[in-house]
Amino acid sequence: MTTDTIAAAIVETRKALGKMDAYPGPAPETLSEALAIQDAVVRRFDEPIAGWKIGCTSKAAQETLGTDGPFFGPLIGSRFYASGAQVETAATSLRVVEPEIALRLGKDLAPKPEAYTVEEVMAAVETVHPSLEVIDRRLPGGFADGVLWHVTDCGLSDALVLGPGTAGVAADTLPTIAVEARVNGEVVSTGLGRNALDGPQLALQWIANTFSELGRTLEAGQVVSTGLLTSIFALNPGDEIEAEYEQLGTVSAKIL
């Protein structure tokens, strides 16, 4: 079956920290087909899903990937790190690192008939974290592959580095949180919480309602990384990155 064949190739390549020389099958033609492949990828990993990333929540990311809206992908447990970690990447990796705000859920957000409000989704948030998402692609075309291919490939997520959690952060505070990203001690970019879909609280609302429409649940304990806050930049092996957030603190990693 094509879905399983494509999923098996993606998982094999991801586990090997590699990149495909050729496409493992025909491109998905619909979001449903792409999500079916993504689901098969998750099953084949046979690992806990630490959470979900939301891609293309900023104008910069949308312009780079040629789309006008967000998508989601799973955060695989074995590629989930605490601040200060050394993150191994592939020789062919893009090593694009995105400073983001991540939200850890303390309650399930299950499917329901009515749309979730911001108040409802934020009531499920236990802690707010500074985070760094490492972006990579396993398919041949890179960012030019198209959004549906990106969806199949875990939403282009490679790894997530999570900083310390802060409880009680108000929804209207999230868009105003400033971040400064430094590589090897030098400032490379700055940003604000509102750069991710006008605020992480709205990004969480988007994924909660998208999951609800699909009959899926965002589970307590999972982390939702809500999207790029700065400009897009890439690192080299051995680089150290640190992102400092107002009210949330600092998250750092060394990229190998």
Buried (B, 14 or more C-beta within 10 A) or exposed (E): EEBBEBBBBBBBBBEEBBBBEEBBBEBBEEEEBBBBBBBBBBEBBEEEBBBBBBBBBBEBBBEBBEBEEBBBBBBBEEBBBEBBBEBEBBEBBBBBBBBBBBBBBEBEBEBEEEEBEBEBBBEBBBBBBBBBBBBBBBBBEBBEBBBBBBBBBBBBBBBBBBBBBBEEBEBEBBBEBEBBBBBEEEEBBBBBBBBBBBBBBBBBBBBBBBBBEEEBBBBEEBBBBBBBBBBBBEBEEEBBBBBBBBBBBBBBBBBE
